[in-house]
Amino acid sequence: MVEKIFEGIIWRSRFIVILSVIFGLVGAIVLFIIASLDIYHISTFTIKALLSGSHPPKLHENLVSVIIGAVDLYLIAVVLFIFAFGLYELFISEIDEAENDIKTSKILEIHSLDQLKDKIAKVIVMVLIVNFFQRVLHTDYNGAKEMLYFAVSIFALALGLYFLHKK
């Protein structure tokens, strides 16, 4: 009798995961909004600058940097979405709406914790690459040694991507 009650409590305690699902989705939505606002603001600034005929210093560098930063935020939001959907499907219930929709992508279909970790890891690697690219834009190179480090780091990223996508 005690065992049955205890097992029932343990089984129902999995619903605490709903908190991470809800706040993961909220975090993803917030990041999507912030990234979209960043692109909106840099776009309106650029259009105003072009229409006025002025060319602010480092306009191109700032434009590319903000857009890459927004892409970074979008990717992090995607990580949160995958995380929230995966946890929901693993601990609470499969999403019936996704199963009934034939056209739905299988990207959010997760059957194990390892599968969830793999999907999140791939997106995190992409976030790191985008973040690296954003930092490269603001780096000054003062010699051949720094350029060599830059080339080696790009090679390491390419090698990492190769092994990440190799089955």
Secondary structure, DSSP 4 states (H G I P E B T S, - for coil): -HHHHHHHHHHHGGGGHHHHHHHHHHHHHHHHHHHHHHHHHHHHHHHHHHHHT---TTHHHHHHHHHHHHHHHHHHHHHHHHHHHHHIIIII---HHHHH-TT--GGG---SHHHHHHHHHHHHHHHHHHHHHHHHHT----SHHHHHHHHHHHHHHHHHHHHHH--
